[in-house]
Each structure stands twice: as C-alpha cells, then as structure tokens.
Amino acid sequence: MGRKSLKETRQLEIIKIFYKVAKKEGYENTSIAKIAKVMDINPSLIIHYFQTKEELTYALIDYILDRYLLIYTIKNKKEVTLEDLHKTIEMLFSKKWNLLFDDGLFYTFYALAFREKKIKAKYKTILDSLRLALAGMIEQCHHKQLVQVPDAKTAADLIFVLVDGAYFYLSLESDKKAYAERLDYYKSKAYYILGGAWTP
C-alpha cells in the first residue's frame, strides 16, 4: 500500500521530461514527438498515457502543485512549531522557493489560464492550497500563543500576495544585490503581518 503503480511511475517520468524539454525549448515549441525523442521511445507510448499535449499540460500543472507544496517540510503537521513557521517564511522568500519550478513555464501556463477554464481552475487550486497550508500553520501557532494573528487566512493571503508580487517583479531584476535587498524587504513585511517586527 502506498506504492506507485507502473502507470503512475511512467506518467511521472514523462511529465518530468516534458518539463525539462519545455523549460529548454519553450512550451510552444515542445511536442510529444520531441519528448519521445529525448526519452528514446516511440511517441505512441506517450500517447498511451497522455492522448494530447493538453492532457500532458494538465498533468504538469498538477506536478507544479506537488513541487510548490515541498516548502511545507513539517515533521509533524498536527504539532506545528514556531520554528516550522519561521522556516516556511524563510523558504517562501528565498531562491529555493523560486527554483522549485521554472518561472518561464509558470507564467506561460498562468497566461493560458486566461483562455482555458481548466488551467484557470488548476491554478486556483494551486494558489488556494498554498494559502490554506500556510493559514493552518499560522492558526496552530496562534492557538499556542506563539504568535498573535487572530485571522490566519487573511494573514496567509497577504503573505502570498507579497510572494507572488515579489517574484513577478524581481524576475525582471538583473542586479543580484538589488534582488536580494528587495526580497529581504518583502520578507520583513511578511514577518510584520505575523505580529509586528516578530522574529523567532
């Protein structure tokens, strides 16, 4: 129980190669034939698991969610500590968070969300899941009186508004020092949301 089936393993392998090819060549230039060539398999094998590029795209967007949820590396989700919350905020405002998934692909799919309802719904699921997980952490810490944040959902939402805006804006910044300084500034505002100039 809990083991992945051969089908799931094969699908994940295809999704990962799709991600690598699309990251290198661009989403628009990526085809099932190119993915098959990199994998050194017949394209019909990919079509056996994903009939169209659209199906493969939906699966890759689901994969994004799994990647982004890696920021919540909590040992015991029912016993969240102040250290867990601190590590999560540090991760959100770090290069590690930004490197979990390629910005170019993220924003390519984000743009597609304005044309395709299914992609829009998937992106909403991703963003809601991230906010909900952070809200849960904040709420636990509030109940333990580790932070004074009575409205955890609003706090989590505001922190992700900072995160989303920061990374979009900073993706245009080529000066590494300016990038780091702005990211630290936005992070300090996230800590402010969690109770003034709070630091653990």
Helices and strands as residue ranges (DSSP letters): H 6-25, G 27-29, H 32-39, H 43-49, H 53-68, G 69-71, H 82-92, H 95-98, H 103-112, H 117-143, H 152-170, H 176-193
